[in-house]
């Protein structure tokens, strides 16, 4: 009979949930607030009274709706009142939360742990998957405290006081780790074991933004020890050495996403860019190099899986390399970019490329969804002797700031999936393209301000439209914007 009652209790709790959090966990939260988060301006509803008895409703607390057990604590920036004073955390206060999966303790000015109160005390929290310790004051001693957290999938140590050389073997116990963020620290290099290194085999993403690495080759040799690595972010990072060997990069067979924005490693790594054969996204923005040192961009054409390329803000000058004739031209039409058949998103803004307004050189890129080329040298080609239709269906196109004195490009007639169009500040002439609105019912943002468009402004009145922003000021339209637009597009915030 007792067994039947016990099973019935479990079933009822599973169906209807519980009335509140466990008393043991409520008490632990109150002690945690008293001992560490004693800030009068935060966690105000963490109080011991009958009006706030359910800790699952407290600020920053998330519970499992079936069991009432705490599964997530979002305690970022909860010591703001005491921001000038470094704190010592007693991790033992967290041990009652046996079902805890997510723990955010970032931005709390934590400098370390009380005696016998380090993170090793959390080794019994077998469901803990995410630990965010970013923006605190931890030094390299934090690594030894992490030894027992083998269940972790995501770990953030960004913006702390890590310094010097990081010995990766100190992370060996984190065998299930998928994502590691150690950016914004004073890390100089990494050391790993020889080729038989087998830990961190599941590491998929590594963030090392704004670090200074002494030896680029040694660094990439270390990173090559992580065979599952798919995402590597090195933006704002400074490399005092270079990557001088193709063999250094041979182990990066699975890398899909590489970010080098504002990084000094641009030129060095691009010399061997073809080694990243699985790359799907490459961002090399704001490197401030020119094509005299970037002729090896021709290697991009060997990146057959590339889907997204960001090259904005580089002040690219000079000429682009021609793929087949091995001579220099000044036109992007002859560059390797037009052969990136897997590309989906192409960002070329704020450079000095010569880009044809018709985009005809890109017509064969059948997977292209986003093209951004504003503030380049956009020019109008002579009328083609043969009619061509693009293989792509764009969702977003931006060619603003071109001042080209042209009519709307004809390739837009064949586009039906557009959600954003921006041709502002381009001195476009001719009548407003009412067909653009009719052909693209999903268009949400249309920016045509500061042009020379004329004629009547008409909009197809369709209640199912998604238009959110319409900017058409500083043109020469005849008549007024139809009053109906305010009925069917109430969210439009600027249309004259």
C-alpha positions in Angstrom: 0.0 0.0 0.0 2.8 2.4 0.9 4.4 1.6 -2.5 1.2 2.5 -4.3 0.9 5.7 -2.4 4.5 6.6 -3.2 4.1 6.0 -7.0 0.8 7.9 -7.0 2.6 10.9 -5.4 5.2 10.9 -8.1 2.6 10.7 -10.8 0.6 13.6 -9.4 3.7 15.8 -9.0 4.6 15.0 -12.6 1.1 16.0 -13.8 0.3 19.0 -11.7 3.7 20.2 -10.5 4.5 21.4 -7.1 3.3 24.4 -5.0 6.7 25.9 -4.6 10.4 25.4 -4.1 12.0 23.1 -1.5 12.5 24.6 1.9 16.1 23.4 1.9 16.8 25.3 -1.3 14.9 28.4 -0.1 17.0 28.5 3.0 20.2 28.1 1.0 19.2 31.1 -1.2 18.6 33.2 1.9 22.0 32.3 3.3 23.6 33.0 0.0 22.1 36.5 -0.1 23.1 37.2 3.5 26.6 35.9 3.3 27.6 37.2 -0.2 24.9 39.2 -2.0 24.2 41.6 0.8 23.3 44.4 -1.5 20.2 46.5 -0.5 19.5 47.3 -4.1 19.3 43.8 -5.5 17.4 40.5 -4.8 14.8 42.5 -2.9 12.2 39.8 -3.0 14.6 37.2 -1.5 13.0 37.6 2.0 11.8 35.2 4.6 8.1 35.9 4.9 4.9 34.3 3.9 4.3 36.7 1.0 7.5 35.6 -0.7 7.6 31.9 0.4 8.0 30.5 -3.1 11.6 31.0 -4.0 10.9 29.8 -7.6 9.3 33.3 -8.1 12.3 35.1 -6.8 14.5 37.3 -8.9 17.1 35.3 -10.9 15.7 31.9 -9.8 14.3 29.3 -12.2 12.8 26.1 -11.1 11.8 22.8 -12.7 8.0 23.1 -13.1 7.5 19.5 -12.3 9.8 19.0 -9.3 10.1 22.5 -7.9 13.9 22.1 -7.7 16.1 25.1 -8.6 17.6 24.5 -12.1 19.1 27.9 -12.9 20.5 30.9 -11.0 21.0 34.1 -12.9 23.0 36.1 -10.4 24.9 38.5 -12.7 25.8 41.9 -11.3 24.1 41.4 -7.9 26.8 43.0 -5.8 26.7 46.4 -7.6 26.4 48.3 -4.3 29.6 46.7 -3.1 31.4 46.9 -6.5 34.5 48.5 -5.0 35.1 45.6 -2.6 36.4 42.3 -3.8 34.5 39.4 -2.5 35.3 35.8 -1.4 32.6 33.4 -2.4 31.8 30.3 -0.3 30.8 27.8 -3.1 29.6 25.4 -0.4 26.4 27.6 -0.2 25.5 26.2 -3.6 25.7 22.5 -2.8 22.0 22.1 -1.9 21.0 22.8 -5.5 21.4 19.2 -6.7 19.5 19.8 -9.9 21.2 23.0 -10.9 22.0 23.2 -14.6 22.9 26.9 -15.2 24.8 29.2 -12.9 25.6 32.9 -13.7 27.9 34.6 -11.3 29.5 37.1 -13.6 30.2 40.8 -12.8 30.2 40.3 -9.0 33.8 41.3 -8.2 34.6 37.9 -7.0 38.3 37.5 -6.3 38.4 34.0 -5.0 36.9 31.6 -2.5 36.8 31.3 1.3 39.0 28.5 2.8 37.5 25.1 1.9 34.8 26.8 -0.1 36.2 26.5 -3.7 34.4 25.3 -6.8 35.6 21.7 -6.0 32.8 21.6 -3.5 30.3 21.6 -6.4 31.6 18.3 -7.8 28.4 16.7 -6.6 26.3 18.9 -8.9 26.2 16.3 -11.7 23.7 18.3 -13.9 25.6 21.6 -13.9 26.1 22.4 -17.6 26.8 26.1 -17.8 29.0 28.2 -15.5 29.6 31.9 -16.1 32.4 33.5 -14.0 33.2 36.3 -16.4 34.0 39.9 -15.4 35.3 39.0 -12.0 38.8 39.1 -10.4 39.9 35.4 -10.7 43.5 34.6 -11.4 45.1 31.4 -12.7 44.4 29.6 -9.5 40.8 29.2 -10.6 41.8 26.3 -12.8 42.6 24.0 -9.9 39.2 24.8 -8.4 37.4 23.6 -11.6 38.8 20.1 -11.4 35.7 18.4 -10.2 33.2 20.0 -12.6 33.3 17.3 -15.3 29.7 17.8 -16.2 30.3 21.3 -17.6 29.4 22.0 -21.2 30.0 25.8 -21.2 32.5 27.8 -19.1 33.1 31.5 -19.3 36.2 33.1 -17.6 36.4 36.2 -19.8 37.4 39.5 -18.4 39.2 38.2 -15.3 42.9 38.4 -14.2 44.3 35.3 -16.0 47.9 36.0 -17.0 50.9 34.5 -18.8 51.0 31.0 -20.1 47.9 28.7 -19.8 48.7 25.0 -19.4 45.8 23.3 -21.0 46.3 20.2 -18.9 44.8 22.1 -16.0 41.5 21.7 -17.9 41.8 18.0 -18.5 39.0 17.1 -16.1 36.5 19.1 -18.1 36.1 16.3 -20.6 32.6 17.3 -21.7 33.3 20.9 -22.3 31.9 22.3 -25.5 32.3 26.1 -25.2 35.2 27.9 -23.4 35.5 31.7 -23.2 38.8 33.2 -21.8 38.9 36.4 -23.7 39.8 39.8 -22.3 42.6 38.4 -20.2 46.4 38.9 -20.2 47.0 35.5 -21.7 50.3 35.2 -23.6 50.5 31.6 -24.8 49.1 28.1 -24.4 51.0 25.0 -23.7 49.7 21.5 -24.5 50.9 18.0 -24.2 52.4 16.2 -27.2 50.4 14.7 -30.0 48.9 12.1 -27.7 46.9 14.9 -26.0 43.3 13.5 -25.7 41.4 15.9 -23.3 39.0 18.5 -24.3 38.1 16.3 -27.3 34.6 17.8 -27.3 35.6 21.5 -27.4 33.6 23.1 -30.2 33.9 26.8 -29.5 36.9 28.8 -28.1 36.7 32.6 -27.5 40.0 34.4 -27.0 39.1 38.0 -27.8 41.5 40.8 -26.8 44.4 38.7 -25.8 48.1 39.1 -26.6 49.8 36.0 -27.9 53.6 36.0 -28.2 54.0 33.2 -30.7 51.3 32.7 -33.3 52.7 29.4 -34.6 52.9 27.9 -31.1 49.4 29.1 -30.4 47.8 27.5 -33.4 49.7 24.3 -32.8 48.1 24.2 -29.4 44.6 25.0 -30.8 45.1 22.2 -33.3 45.1 19.7 -30.4 41.3 20.3 -30.2 40.0 18.1 -33.0 36.4 19.1 -32.6 37.0 22.8 -32.6 34.4 24.5 -35.0 34.4 28.1 -33.8 37.4 30.3 -32.9 37.1 34.0 -32.1 40.2 36.1 -31.9 38.9 39.6 -32.4 40.9 42.5 -31.0 43.7 40.1 -30.3 47.4 41.0 -30.8 49.9 38.5 -32.1 53.5 39.5 -31.8 54.6 36.5 -33.7 53.3 35.1 -37.0 51.9 31.8 -38.3 54.7 30.8 -40.6 54.0 27.2 -41.5 51.2 25.6 -43.4 51.7 22.5 -41.3 50.8 24.5 -38.2 47.2 24.7 -39.5 46.8 21.2 -40.9 44.8 20.0 -37.8 42.0 22.5 -38.3 40.0 20.3 -40.5 36.7 20.9 -38.7 36.9 24.7 -38.1 33.7 26.4 -39.5 33.7 29.9 -38.0 36.8 32.1 -37.7 36.6 35.7 -36.4 39.7 38.0 -36.7 38.1 41.4 -36.5 40.6 44.1 -35.4 43.2 41.4 -35.0 46.8 41.8 -35.9 46.8 38.2 -37.2 45.0 39.1 -40.4 47.9 39.0 -42.8 49.8 36.1 -41.2 46.8 33.8 -41.1 45.5 34.7 -44.5 48.6 33.4 -46.2 47.5 30.0 -45.1 43.7 30.5 -45.2 43.2 27.6 -47.6 44.1 25.3 -44.7 40.7 25.9 -43.2 38.9 23.8 -45.8 35.7 23.4 -43.7 35.3 27.1 -43.1 31.7 28.4 -43.4 32.0 31.8 -41.9 35.0 34.2 -42.0 35.1 37.7 -40.5 38.2 39.8 -41.1 36.8 43.3 -40.5 38.7 46.4 -39.6 42.1 45.0 -40.2 43.3 48.1 -42.1 45.4 46.2 -44.7 45.5 46.8 -48.4 45.7 44.4 -51.3 49.4 44.9 -51.8 49.7 42.6 -48.8 46.5 40.7 -49.5 47.0 39.3 -53.0 46.7 35.8 -51.5 43.0 36.5 -51.1 42.9 34.3 -54.2 43.0 31.4 -51.7 39.4 32.2 -50.8 38.2 30.5 -53.9 39.4 27.2 -52.4 37.0 27.6 -49.5 34.3 25.6 -51.1 32.0 25.6 -48.0 32.2 29.3 -47.2 28.7 30.7 -46.6 29.4 34.0 -44.8 32.2 36.5 -45.4 32.7 39.8 -43.6 35.3 42.2 -44.9 34.0 45.6 -43.9 36.1 48.5 -42.6 39.4 47.4 -44.0 40.0 50.5 -46.3 40.9 48.0 -49.0 42.8 49.8 -51.8 44.7 48.9 -54.9 43.3 46.1 -57.1 41.8 42.7 -56.9 43.7 39.6 -58.1 42.2 38.0 -61.3 41.5 34.3 -60.8 42.2 32.9 -64.2 44.4 35.4 -66.1 46.7 36.1 -63.2 46.7 39.8 -63.9 45.4 42.8 -61.9 42.1 44.5 -62.5 40.2 47.2 -60.5 36.9 45.5 -60.6 35.4 43.0 -58.1 33.8 41.3 -61.1 37.1 39.5 -61.7 37.8 38.6 -58.1 37.7 35.1 -56.5 34.6 36.3 -54.6 32.3 35.5 -57.5 33.3 31.9 -57.4 32.3 31.3 -53.7 29.3 29.2 -54.8 28.4 28.3 -51.2 28.3 31.8 -50.0 25.0 32.9 -48.3 25.9 36.3 -46.7 28.5 38.7 -48.2 29.4 41.8 -46.3 31.7 44.2 -48.2 30.7 47.5 -46.7 33.0 50.5 -46.1 35.8 49.6 -48.5 36.9 50.9 -51.8 35.7 48.0 -54.0 34.4 48.7 -57.5 31.0 46.9 -57.5 28.6 47.0 -60.4 25.1 48.2 -59.5 23.5 45.4 -61.4 25.3 42.7 -59.2 25.5 40.7 -62.4 28.9 39.1 -61.5 27.2 37.4 -58.5 24.2 36.0 -60.5 25.6 32.5 -60.3 25.8 32.5 -56.5 22.5 30.6 -56.1 22.7 30.4 -52.3 23.3 34.2 -51.8 20.7 35.6 -49.4 22.4 38.8 -48.0 24.5 41.3 -50.0 25.9 44.4 -48.2 28.1 46.7 -50.2 27.3 50.2 -49.1 29.9 53.0 -49.2 32.0 51.4 -51.9 32.6 52.6 -55.5 29.3 51.5 -57.0 29.1 52.0 -60.8 26.6 51.5 -63.5 27.5 49.0 -66.2 26.5 49.4 -69.9 23.3 47.6 -70.8 24.1 43.9 -71.3 23.7 42.6 -74.8 21.9 39.5 -73.4 19.3 39.2 -70.8 20.4 37.3 -67.6 18.4 36.4 -64.5 20.1 35.9 -61.1 20.0 32.4 -59.6 19.8 33.9 -56.1 16.7 35.1 -54.2 18.0 37.8 -51.8 16.5 38.6 -48.5 18.5 41.7 -47.9 20.4 44.1 -50.2 22.2 47.3 -49.2 24.1 49.5 -51.7 23.6 52.9 -50.0 25.9 55.9 -50.3 26.9 55.2 -53.9 25.7 58.5 -55.6 25.4 56.7 -59.0 22.6 58.7 -60.7 20.9 55.6 -62.0 17.5 54.0 -62.1 16.5 50.9 -60.0 18.6 47.9 -61.0 16.6 45.5 -63.2 17.7 42.4 -61.3 15.3 43.4 -58.5 12.3 42.6 -60.8 13.0 38.9 -60.2 13.4 39.1 -56.4 10.4 37.9 -54.3 11.9 37.2 -50.9 13.2 40.6 -50.0 12.9 41.7 -46.4 15.3 44.7 -46.4 16.3 47.1 -49.2 18.5 50.1 -48.6 19.5 52.3 -51.5 19.6 55.6 -49.5 21.9 58.5 -50.5 22.5 57.0 -54.0 20.9 59.7 -56.2 18.6 57.2 -57.8 16.4 58.7 -60.5 13.1 57.7 -62.2 9.8 56.8 -60.8 9.3 55.0 -57.5 9.4 51.2 -58.1 5.9 50.3 -57.0 6.5 46.8 -58.4 9.1 46.3 -55.7 6.4 46.4 -53.0 4.0 44.3 -55.0 6.6 41.5 -55.7 7.9 41.3 -52.1 5.1 40.9 -49.5 7.6 40.1 -46.8 9.5 43.4 -47.2 9.8 44.9 -43.7 12.4 47.7 -44.2 12.6 50.0 -47.2 15.2 52.8 -47.1 15.2 55.2 -50.1 15.8 58.5 -48.5 17.9 61.2 -50.1 17.5 60.2 -53.8 15.9 61.8 -56.8 12.9 59.5 -57.2 9.7 61.0 -58.6 6.2 60.1 -59.7 3.3 58.8 -57.6 4.0 56.8 -54.5 1.7 53.7 -54.4 1.5 50.8 -52.1 -0.4 47.6 -52.5 -2.9 47.5 -49.7 -2.5 44.0 -48.2 -3.2 43.5 -44.5 -0.7 40.6 -44.3 2.3 42.8 -45.0 5.1 43.0 -42.6 6.3 46.6 -43.3 8.0 48.1 -40.2 10.2 50.9 -41.6 9.7 53.0 -44.6 12.2 55.8 -45.2 11.5 57.8 -48.4 12.2 61.4 -47.4 14.1 63.9 -49.6 12.7 62.7 -52.9 10.4 64.2 -55.5 7.2 62.2 -55.2 4.0 63.6 -56.5 1.0 63.8 -54.2 0.8 62.5 -50.7 1.5 59.2 -49.1 -1.8 57.2 -49.2 -3.7 57.6 -46.0 -4.4 53.8 -46.0 -0.8 53.2 -45.2 -1.5 54.2 -41.6 -4.2 51.6 -41.4 -2.4 48.6 -42.8 1.1 49.6 -41.7 0.6 51.2 -38.2 4.2 50.4 -37.2 5.8 52.5 -40.0 7.7 55.2 -38.2 9.0 57.4 -41.0 7.6 57.8 -44.5 8.1 61.4 -45.7 
